[in-house]
Amino acid sequence: MFDITFTLSHESIALLLFASMGMLMLTGQRVFAAIGFVGAVAAVFLWGTGGSQMAFNASMTLMKWFPMITLPLFIYMGYMLSESGIANDLYRMFHVWMGPLPGGLAIGTVVLMVAISAMNGLSVAGMAIGATIAMPEMLKRGYDKRMVSGVIQAGSSLGIMMPPSVVLVLYGMIARQPVSNLWLAGIGPAIMFAVMLIGYIVIRCKLNPAMGPALPKEERDAITSAEKWSSLWAGLLPLAIIFSVTGAFMTGITSLVESSAVGALVATLAALVKRRLNGKVMRVVLVQTLSVSCMFMWIIMAALCFSSVFDGLGAVHAIKTLFLDGWHLSPWGVLIIMQLSYLVMGMFLDDTAMLVIVAPLYIPLVKALGFDPIWYGVLYTITCQIAYMTPPFGYNLFLMKAMAPKGVTLSDIYSSIIPMVILMLIGLVLVMVFPDIAMFLPRVLL
């Protein structure tokens, strides 16, 4: 058995590992099981019984990784704000203040989902709020269902770039990069994409006002001044929680772990003060937090095991030689191939699975090619946003189908993402050509 492995080149072994992982995933196995199993078995076959220590060392590395505490705390904060209904107050605020504008509800929905996803650190929370609360309201008022569907899918995906993005935290842990730098680097592109989305809505509604009609005059007149200011105060509370948590971390008042603890505590106190904290809410929040946190921990542990095998093989150097010397690609050519591979994988896998599968190969290669790993983390996240919306198995496509009101067909959902994907691709190219869009804040503030 060992003689066979030694006759294979590093490139062949790397391809064999990836092919084995892909075949296991096609059988329906969980991502962490497929990755961890392939990594552990490869270690034993390549280095004998001593290789089994790689999986054990990966487990111990994870358990002693102090920043891991941030994941369950940020996830808890997001679910507490969402399940207690505090996040819903944001939509009411945008409904009242922006409804009178053509396309105003759609514009407010973009901002809403960025804020909600930023609370949770994931995109699924923004999608849930947008599809179940905002979408029915807009459809009831005559908004074009395809425009609404596309805006909600694209808007919810922006949340993974805003602090406290769990995706960027995971990238930082696996790539060994400062999370504060990654968070700051994500803010500029996220704002750029939000402005592009809002600009798209404004232009579409300007050309065809029927796509996003303003609230009728009688409905606007029915909203009293007291209700307006009350909704503003209620909607600002979750925003204040977000900015207090991320602001304290960015200014150095708290560490990353401390800021996550502050966020969890403040979210709980906010739900308690607004009398929305009860046994049912707490149970849902704790169950969801435990479920998502355990999933991430298993995936990271499997990734560490798999990456240790890659490091031992020297496969990164072999692949670099293949790209540059064998295929005569420039560093930018290699980078473009990486991004294209993410787009293809994103049609079938979620962002965490993509990161875990290719991180052992891509991140060292990015460093070896002379690119900034912080900047590359932003490119990876943008590509994840695009992959969320690309058929046949884009994550957001099926979330939208599961949550959308009756009358919104799968055909509507698929066609709605065409202009959104075009916008995202334009944004990706802009960040690649002008790295300062992402790197300006980290350079100035840190």
DATAPE-V265885 format. One record per residue. N is the residue number from 1. RES is the residue in one small letter. PHI is phi in degrees with one decimal (NA if undefined). Layout:
# DATAPE-V265885
N_RES_PHI, N_RES_PHI
This chain:
# DATAPE-V265885
1_m_NA, 2_f_-71.6, 3_d_-63.1, 4_i_-65.0, 5_t_-65.9, 6_f_-74.6, 7_t_-82.3, 8_l_-90.1, 9_s_-76.2, 10_h_-60.2, 11_e_-62.9, 12_s_-65.5, 13_i_-64.5, 14_a_-61.7, 15_l_-63.9, 16_l_-64.2, 17_l_-63.1, 18_f_-67.0, 19_a_-65.2, 20_s_-63.0, 21_m_-62.4, 22_g_-62.2, 23_m_-65.9, 24_l_-64.8, 25_m_-67.3, 26_l_-66.5, 27_t_-79.5, 28_g_96.3, 29_q_-67.2, 30_r_-65.2, 31_v_-58.7, 32_f_-64.5, 33_a_-67.2, 34_a_-64.9, 35_i_-68.2, 36_g_-64.6, 37_f_-63.9, 38_v_-62.3, 39_g_-62.7, 40_a_-67.6, 41_v_-65.3, 42_a_-62.2, 43_a_-62.2, 44_v_-67.8, 45_f_-68.4, 46_l_-84.9, 47_w_-124.6, 48_g_80.5, 49_t_-63.0, 50_g_-64.6, 51_g_-66.3, 52_s_-64.2, 53_q_-68.6, 54_m_-60.9, 55_a_-64.2, 56_f_-64.1, 57_n_-63.7, 58_a_-63.1, 59_s_-63.1, 60_m_-67.2, 61_t_-60.2, 62_l_-67.0, 63_m_-66.8, 64_k_-95.3, 65_w_-85.6, 66_f_-56.6, 67_p_-60.2, 68_m_-60.3, 69_i_-60.9, 70_t_-65.2, 71_l_-59.3, 72_p_-62.8, 73_l_-71.6, 74_f_-67.0, 75_i_-64.4, 76_y_-60.2, 77_m_-58.1, 78_g_-65.1, 79_y_-68.4, 80_m_-65.1, 81_l_-66.6, 82_s_-75.3, 83_e_-70.6, 84_s_-80.8, 85_g_86.9, 86_i_-63.7, 87_a_-64.2, 88_n_-64.8, 89_d_-61.2, 90_l_-61.6, 91_y_-65.4, 92_r_-59.8, 93_m_-63.4, 94_f_-66.4, 95_h_-60.9, 96_v_-73.4, 97_w_-89.6, 98_m_-110.1, 99_g_-55.3, 100_p_-65.6, 101_l_-87.6, 102_p_-60.0, 103_g_72.7, 104_g_-62.2, 105_l_-66.7, 106_a_-68.2, 107_i_-63.0, 108_g_-61.0, 109_t_-66.3, 110_v_-59.7, 111_v_-64.5, 112_l_-58.7, 113_m_-71.1, 114_v_-62.0, 115_a_-66.0, 116_i_-64.6, 117_s_-65.8, 118_a_-67.5, 119_m_-64.0, 120_n_-90.3, 121_g_79.1, 122_l_-132.2, 123_s_-89.5, 124_v_-65.3, 125_a_-66.3, 126_g_-63.4, 127_m_-62.3, 128_a_-62.4, 129_i_-65.4, 130_g_-64.4, 131_a_-77.6, 132_t_-95.6, 133_i_-112.7, 134_a_-72.9, 135_m_-61.7, 136_p_-59.4, 137_e_-64.8, 138_m_-71.1, 139_l_-63.5, 140_k_-63.4, 141_r_-99.2, 142_g_89.2, 143_y_-68.0, 144_d_-67.0, 145_k_-67.7, 146_r_-72.8, 147_m_-63.3, 148_v_-62.8, 149_s_-60.9, 150_g_-65.8, 151_v_-64.1, 152_i_-67.4, 153_q_-64.6, 154_a_-70.4, 155_g_-63.7, 156_s_-66.9, 157_s_-69.5, 158_l_-67.3, 159_g_-62.0, 160_i_-74.8, 161_m_-100.7, 162_m_-92.1, 163_p_-59.3, 164_p_-97.1, 165_s_-57.6, 166_v_-67.9, 167_v_-61.3, 168_l_-70.4, 169_v_-62.9, 170_l_-62.9, 171_y_-59.7, 172_g_-60.9, 173_m_-69.0, 174_i_-73.5, 175_a_-87.4, 176_r_57.0, 177_q_-118.9, 178_p_-62.9, 179_v_-64.5, 180_s_-60.7, 181_n_-63.4, 182_l_-65.6, 183_w_-60.4, 184_l_-63.6, 185_a_-67.2, 186_g_-80.1, 187_i_-64.9, 188_g_-59.1, 189_p_-62.3, 190_a_-62.7, 191_i_-64.9, 192_m_-60.1, 193_f_-65.5, 194_a_-62.3, 195_v_-64.2, 196_m_-63.1, 197_l_-64.1, 198_i_-63.8, 199_g_-61.5, 200_y_-61.6, 201_i_-62.9, 202_v_-61.0, 203_i_-66.3, 204_r_-61.4, 205_c_-75.6, 206_k_-71.5, 207_l_-71.4, 208_n_-140.5, 209_p_-56.6, 210_a_-68.5, 211_m_-75.1, 212_g_-149.4, 213_p_-65.7, 214_a_-71.5, 215_l_-60.6, 216_p_-57.8, 217_k_-59.2, 218_e_-65.4, 219_e_-73.4, 220_r_-66.5, 221_d_-67.5, 222_a_-74.1, 223_i_-86.2, 224_t_-78.3, 225_s_-61.9, 226_a_-62.0, 227_e_-66.9, 228_k_-60.5, 229_w_-71.2, 230_s_-66.1, 231_s_-66.9, 232_l_-64.2, 233_w_-64.7, 234_a_-66.2, 235_g_-75.3, 236_l_-76.3, 237_l_-59.8, 238_p_-62.9, 239_l_-64.6, 240_a_-63.2, 241_i_-64.3, 242_i_-59.9, 243_f_-69.5, 244_s_-68.2, 245_v_-71.7, 246_t_-69.7, 247_g_-64.5, 248_a_-63.7, 249_f_-72.9, 250_m_-64.0, 251_t_-86.4, 252_g_86.9, 253_i_-68.0, 254_t_-126.1, 255_s_-78.7, 256_l_-61.4, 257_v_-66.0, 258_e_-64.0, 259_s_-66.4, 260_s_-66.9, 261_a_-67.6, 262_v_-63.1, 263_g_-60.8, 264_a_-63.1, 265_l_-67.6, 266_v_-65.0, 267_a_-62.8, 268_t_-65.8, 269_l_-64.5, 270_a_-63.3, 271_a_-65.3, 272_l_-67.9, 273_v_-63.5, 274_k_-84.1, 275_r_58.5, 276_r_-116.9, 277_l_-97.9, 278_n_-139.4, 279_g_-61.1, 280_k_-65.7, 281_v_-61.7, 282_m_-62.4, 283_r_-64.4, 284_v_-62.1, 285_v_-61.5, 286_l_-67.8, 287_v_-65.1, 288_q_-64.7, 289_t_-62.3, 290_l_-63.1, 291_s_-62.1, 292_v_-68.1, 293_s_-63.8, 294_c_-63.3, 295_m_-60.5, 296_f_-64.1, 297_m_-65.6, 298_w_-62.4, 299_i_-65.5, 300_i_-64.9, 301_m_-61.6, 302_a_-63.9, 303_a_-64.6, 304_l_-64.5, 305_c_-63.0, 306_f_-64.6, 307_s_-67.4, 308_s_-65.9, 309_v_-65.1, 310_f_-63.2, 311_d_-61.5, 312_g_-65.8, 313_l_-73.4, 314_g_73.0, 315_a_-66.9, 316_v_-61.6, 317_h_-63.9, 318_a_-65.3, 319_i_-66.8, 320_k_-60.6, 321_t_-62.8, 322_l_-62.7, 323_f_-65.5, 324_l_-84.8, 325_d_-93.6, 326_g_-77.4, 327_w_-95.6, 328_h_57.3, 329_l_-87.1, 330_s_-78.9, 331_p_-55.1, 332_w_-69.5, 333_g_-63.3, 334_v_-64.0, 335_l_-62.2, 336_i_-65.0, 337_i_-61.9, 338_m_-59.1, 339_q_-65.1, 340_l_-64.2, 341_s_-65.5, 342_y_-62.9, 343_l_-62.4, 344_v_-68.2, 345_m_-64.7, 346_g_-65.6, 347_m_-70.5, 348_f_-125.4, 349_l_-125.1, 350_d_-86.2, 351_d_-63.9, 352_t_-64.8, 353_a_-61.9, 354_m_-60.6, 355_l_-62.6, 356_v_-66.3, 357_i_-69.1, 358_v_-104.3, 359_a_-56.2, 360_p_-60.0, 361_l_-95.4, 362_y_-75.8, 363_i_-64.9, 364_p_-61.3, 365_l_-67.0, 366_v_-59.4, 367_k_-64.8, 368_a_-65.2, 369_l_-81.2, 370_g_92.0, 371_f_-88.4, 372_d_-75.8, 373_p_-66.4, 374_i_-68.5, 375_w_-60.5, 376_y_-65.6, 377_g_-59.8, 378_v_-68.8, 379_l_-60.0, 380_y_-59.5, 381_t_-66.6, 382_i_-62.5, 383_t_-63.6, 384_c_-60.7, 385_q_-60.0, 386_i_-66.5, 387_a_-63.6, 388_y_-57.5, 389_m_-111.5, 390_t_-99.6, 391_p_-64.1, 392_p_-87.3, 393_f_-124.1, 394_g_-56.6, 395_y_-54.1, 396_n_-69.1, 397_l_-61.1, 398_f_-80.0, 399_l_-62.7, 400_m_-64.0, 401_k_-62.7, 402_a_-71.7, 403_m_-104.1, 404_a_-68.2, 405_p_-64.7, 406_k_-62.5, 407_g_103.1, 408_v_-96.5, 409_t_-88.2, 410_l_-63.7, 411_s_-63.7, 412_d_-60.4, 413_i_-66.2, 414_y_-64.8, 415_s_-70.8, 416_s_-69.5, 417_i_-89.4, 418_i_-59.2, 419_p_-66.2, 420_m_-67.9, 421_v_-65.1, 422_i_-60.9, 423_l_-60.4, 424_m_-65.2, 425_l_-64.6, 426_i_-60.8, 427_g_-62.9, 428_l_-61.4, 429_v_-63.1, 430_l_-62.2, 431_v_-69.8, 432_m_-69.5, 433_v_-77.1, 434_f_-120.2, 435_p_-58.7, 436_d_-63.8, 437_i_-56.7, 438_a_-93.7, 439_m_-92.8, 440_f_-63.7, 441_l_-63.5, 442_p_-59.3, 443_r_-70.8, 444_v_-81.9, 445_l_-93.8, 446_l_-119.2
